[in-house]
Amino acid sequence: MAVDYPPAKEPNVPISRLLAALASAAVLSLGTGSAVHAAPAEQAGDDPCAHQQAQVTKAEDALARVTAVFDHQQTKVERLQEKLAAATTTEEQAKLQSKLDKAMTQKQHAKKDKKAQLQRLAKAGERLADCQAANPA
């Protein structure tokens, strides 16, 4: 039993109208963006190292996220290794070995990300320390 659907109608909106809407949206988003970026610069006058402190805080938060991902990947690898050791059939072992290989690759990427984030945090900390040394309170 076949069901006949009516042919899909194409929208009646001309291309020029769509382009005009996209262009106006882009102009509006750019116009409000400059006002948002101007506000923090005016407030940063109180503390000369506020930007560096914000970068350190941002780097610490990112490190926490990356560390959580790394810990999750490490746990995943350990679970898959246990399942692989307990696998009885060759098919099951092959499937688990494939999953383990993928998880090991993801763990290595997470490890590299964590190392890179530690470097970013160290550099941000150095910049903050340099700023605080240059601008004693």
Rosetta constraint file for C-alpha pairs under 8 A:
AtomPair CA 13 CA 17 HARMONIC 6.75 0.50
AtomPair CA 13 CA 18 HARMONIC 7.21 0.50
AtomPair CA 14 CA 18 HARMONIC 6.74 0.50
AtomPair CA 15 CA 19 HARMONIC 6.22 0.50
AtomPair CA 16 CA 20 HARMONIC 6.08 0.50
AtomPair CA 17 CA 21 HARMONIC 6.25 0.50
AtomPair CA 18 CA 22 HARMONIC 6.23 0.50
AtomPair CA 19 CA 23 HARMONIC 6.05 0.50
AtomPair CA 20 CA 24 HARMONIC 6.14 0.50
AtomPair CA 21 CA 25 HARMONIC 6.15 0.50
AtomPair CA 22 CA 26 HARMONIC 6.18 0.50
AtomPair CA 23 CA 27 HARMONIC 6.25 0.50
AtomPair CA 24 CA 28 HARMONIC 6.14 0.50
AtomPair CA 25 CA 29 HARMONIC 6.14 0.50
AtomPair CA 26 CA 30 HARMONIC 6.15 0.50
AtomPair CA 27 CA 31 HARMONIC 6.03 0.50
AtomPair CA 28 CA 32 HARMONIC 6.30 0.50
AtomPair CA 29 CA 33 HARMONIC 6.12 0.50
AtomPair CA 30 CA 34 HARMONIC 6.64 0.50
AtomPair CA 31 CA 35 HARMONIC 7.14 0.50
AtomPair CA 32 CA 36 HARMONIC 6.46 0.50
AtomPair CA 33 CA 37 HARMONIC 6.29 0.50
AtomPair CA 34 CA 38 HARMONIC 6.12 0.50
AtomPair CA 35 CA 39 HARMONIC 6.53 0.50
AtomPair CA 36 CA 40 HARMONIC 7.53 0.50
AtomPair CA 37 CA 41 HARMONIC 7.16 0.50
AtomPair CA 38 CA 42 HARMONIC 6.74 0.50
AtomPair CA 39 CA 43 HARMONIC 6.57 0.50
AtomPair CA 40 CA 44 HARMONIC 6.01 0.50
AtomPair CA 41 CA 45 HARMONIC 7.19 0.50
AtomPair CA 44 CA 48 HARMONIC 6.65 0.50
AtomPair CA 44 CA 50 HARMONIC 6.24 0.50
AtomPair CA 44 CA 51 HARMONIC 7.44 0.50
AtomPair CA 48 CA 131 HARMONIC 7.72 0.50
AtomPair CA 48 CA 135 HARMONIC 7.29 0.50
AtomPair CA 49 CA 53 HARMONIC 6.19 0.50
AtomPair CA 49 CA 128 HARMONIC 6.63 0.50
AtomPair CA 49 CA 131 HARMONIC 5.89 0.50
AtomPair CA 49 CA 132 HARMONIC 6.58 0.50
AtomPair CA 49 CA 135 HARMONIC 7.99 0.50
AtomPair CA 50 CA 54 HARMONIC 6.10 0.50
AtomPair CA 51 CA 55 HARMONIC 6.26 0.50
AtomPair CA 52 CA 56 HARMONIC 6.27 0.50
AtomPair CA 52 CA 124 HARMONIC 6.74 0.50
AtomPair CA 52 CA 125 HARMONIC 7.95 0.50
AtomPair CA 52 CA 127 HARMONIC 6.53 0.50
AtomPair CA 52 CA 128 HARMONIC 5.06 0.50
AtomPair CA 52 CA 131 HARMONIC 7.69 0.50
AtomPair CA 53 CA 57 HARMONIC 6.21 0.50
AtomPair CA 53 CA 128 HARMONIC 6.22 0.50
AtomPair CA 54 CA 58 HARMONIC 6.05 0.50
AtomPair CA 55 CA 59 HARMONIC 6.04 0.50
AtomPair CA 55 CA 124 HARMONIC 6.26 0.50
AtomPair CA 56 CA 60 HARMONIC 6.12 0.50
AtomPair CA 56 CA 121 HARMONIC 6.26 0.50
AtomPair CA 56 CA 124 HARMONIC 5.33 0.50
AtomPair CA 56 CA 125 HARMONIC 6.05 0.50
AtomPair CA 56 CA 128 HARMONIC 7.57 0.50
AtomPair CA 57 CA 61 HARMONIC 6.25 0.50
AtomPair CA 58 CA 62 HARMONIC 6.20 0.50
AtomPair CA 59 CA 63 HARMONIC 6.04 0.50
AtomPair CA 59 CA 117 HARMONIC 7.09 0.50
AtomPair CA 59 CA 120 HARMONIC 6.72 0.50
AtomPair CA 59 CA 121 HARMONIC 5.21 0.50
AtomPair CA 59 CA 124 HARMONIC 7.49 0.50
AtomPair CA 60 CA 64 HARMONIC 6.25 0.50
AtomPair CA 60 CA 121 HARMONIC 6.57 0.50
AtomPair CA 61 CA 65 HARMONIC 6.44 0.50
AtomPair CA 62 CA 66 HARMONIC 6.15 0.50
AtomPair CA 62 CA 117 HARMONIC 7.24 0.50
AtomPair CA 63 CA 67 HARMONIC 5.90 0.50
AtomPair CA 63 CA 114 HARMONIC 6.72 0.50
AtomPair CA 63 CA 117 HARMONIC 5.80 0.50
AtomPair CA 63 CA 118 HARMONIC 6.82 0.50
AtomPair CA 63 CA 121 HARMONIC 7.82 0.50
AtomPair CA 64 CA 68 HARMONIC 6.18 0.50
AtomPair CA 65 CA 69 HARMONIC 6.38 0.50
AtomPair CA 66 CA 70 HARMONIC 6.18 0.50
AtomPair CA 66 CA 110 HARMONIC 6.97 0.50
AtomPair CA 66 CA 113 HARMONIC 6.82 0.50
AtomPair CA 66 CA 114 HARMONIC 5.62 0.50
AtomPair CA 66 CA 117 HARMONIC 7.70 0.50
AtomPair CA 67 CA 71 HARMONIC 6.07 0.50
AtomPair CA 67 CA 114 HARMONIC 6.31 0.50
AtomPair CA 68 CA 72 HARMONIC 6.14 0.50
AtomPair CA 69 CA 73 HARMONIC 6.18 0.50
AtomPair CA 69 CA 110 HARMONIC 6.67 0.50
AtomPair CA 70 CA 74 HARMONIC 6.11 0.50
AtomPair CA 70 CA 107 HARMONIC 6.30 0.50
AtomPair CA 70 CA 110 HARMONIC 5.14 0.50
AtomPair CA 70 CA 111 HARMONIC 6.23 0.50
AtomPair CA 70 CA 114 HARMONIC 7.40 0.50
AtomPair CA 71 CA 75 HARMONIC 6.19 0.50
AtomPair CA 72 CA 76 HARMONIC 6.12 0.50
AtomPair CA 73 CA 77 HARMONIC 6.19 0.50
AtomPair CA 73 CA 103 HARMONIC 6.75 0.50
AtomPair CA 73 CA 104 HARMONIC 7.88 0.50
AtomPair CA 73 CA 106 HARMONIC 6.90 0.50
AtomPair CA 73 CA 107 HARMONIC 5.17 0.50
AtomPair CA 73 CA 110 HARMONIC 7.60 0.50
AtomPair CA 74 CA 78 HARMONIC 6.31 0.50
AtomPair CA 74 CA 107 HARMONIC 6.32 0.50
AtomPair CA 75 CA 79 HARMONIC 6.20 0.50
AtomPair CA 76 CA 80 HARMONIC 6.20 0.50
AtomPair CA 76 CA 103 HARMONIC 6.97 0.50
AtomPair CA 77 CA 81 HARMONIC 6.12 0.50
AtomPair CA 77 CA 100 HARMONIC 6.27 0.50
AtomPair CA 77 CA 103 HARMONIC 5.90 0.50
AtomPair CA 77 CA 104 HARMONIC 6.40 0.50
AtomPair CA 77 CA 107 HARMONIC 7.83 0.50
AtomPair CA 78 CA 82 HARMONIC 6.31 0.50
AtomPair CA 79 CA 83 HARMONIC 6.23 0.50
AtomPair CA 80 CA 84 HARMONIC 5.97 0.50
AtomPair CA 80 CA 96 HARMONIC 6.79 0.50
AtomPair CA 80 CA 99 HARMONIC 7.52 0.50
AtomPair CA 80 CA 100 HARMONIC 5.86 0.50
AtomPair CA 81 CA 85 HARMONIC 6.22 0.50
AtomPair CA 81 CA 100 HARMONIC 7.05 0.50
AtomPair CA 82 CA 86 HARMONIC 6.32 0.50
AtomPair CA 83 CA 87 HARMONIC 6.02 0.50
AtomPair CA 83 CA 96 HARMONIC 7.38 0.50
AtomPair CA 84 CA 93 HARMONIC 5.85 0.50
AtomPair CA 84 CA 96 HARMONIC 5.84 0.50
AtomPair CA 84 CA 97 HARMONIC 6.87 0.50
AtomPair CA 87 CA 92 HARMONIC 6.14 0.50
AtomPair CA 87 CA 93 HARMONIC 5.69 0.50
AtomPair CA 88 CA 92 HARMONIC 7.02 0.50
AtomPair CA 88 CA 93 HARMONIC 7.20 0.50
AtomPair CA 89 CA 93 HARMONIC 6.24 0.50
AtomPair CA 90 CA 94 HARMONIC 6.11 0.50
AtomPair CA 91 CA 95 HARMONIC 6.21 0.50
AtomPair CA 92 CA 96 HARMONIC 6.10 0.50
AtomPair CA 93 CA 97 HARMONIC 5.89 0.50
AtomPair CA 94 CA 98 HARMONIC 6.20 0.50
AtomPair CA 95 CA 99 HARMONIC 6.42 0.50
AtomPair CA 96 CA 100 HARMONIC 5.97 0.50
AtomPair CA 97 CA 101 HARMONIC 6.08 0.50
AtomPair CA 98 CA 102 HARMONIC 6.38 0.50
AtomPair CA 99 CA 103 HARMONIC 6.13 0.50
AtomPair CA 100 CA 104 HARMONIC 6.00 0.50
AtomPair CA 101 CA 105 HARMONIC 6.30 0.50
AtomPair CA 102 CA 106 HARMONIC 6.31 0.50
AtomPair CA 103 CA 107 HARMONIC 6.03 0.50
AtomPair CA 104 CA 108 HARMONIC 6.20 0.50
AtomPair CA 105 CA 109 HARMONIC 6.35 0.50
AtomPair CA 106 CA 110 HARMONIC 6.16 0.50
AtomPair CA 107 CA 111 HARMONIC 6.07 0.50
AtomPair CA 108 CA 112 HARMONIC 6.26 0.50
AtomPair CA 109 CA 113 HARMONIC 6.14 0.50
AtomPair CA 110 CA 114 HARMONIC 6.06 0.50
AtomPair CA 111 CA 115 HARMONIC 6.24 0.50
AtomPair CA 112 CA 116 HARMONIC 6.15 0.50
AtomPair CA 113 CA 117 HARMONIC 6.08 0.50
AtomPair CA 114 CA 118 HARMONIC 6.16 0.50
AtomPair CA 115 CA 119 HARMONIC 6.41 0.50
AtomPair CA 116 CA 120 HARMONIC 6.32 0.50
AtomPair CA 117 CA 121 HARMONIC 6.11 0.50
AtomPair CA 118 CA 122 HARMONIC 6.16 0.50
AtomPair CA 119 CA 123 HARMONIC 6.20 0.50
AtomPair CA 120 CA 124 HARMONIC 6.10 0.50
AtomPair CA 121 CA 125 HARMONIC 6.03 0.50
AtomPair CA 122 CA 126 HARMONIC 6.19 0.50
AtomPair CA 123 CA 127 HARMONIC 6.24 0.50
AtomPair CA 124 CA 128 HARMONIC 6.19 0.50
AtomPair CA 125 CA 129 HARMONIC 6.12 0.50
AtomPair CA 126 CA 130 HARMONIC 6.07 0.50
AtomPair CA 127 CA 131 HARMONIC 6.10 0.50
AtomPair CA 128 CA 132 HARMONIC 6.10 0.50
AtomPair CA 129 CA 133 HARMONIC 6.08 0.50
AtomPair CA 130 CA 134 HARMONIC 6.11 0.50
AtomPair CA 131 CA 135 HARMONIC 6.03 0.50
AtomPair CA 132 CA 136 HARMONIC 5.88 0.50
AtomPair CA 132 CA 137 HARMONIC 7.88 0.50
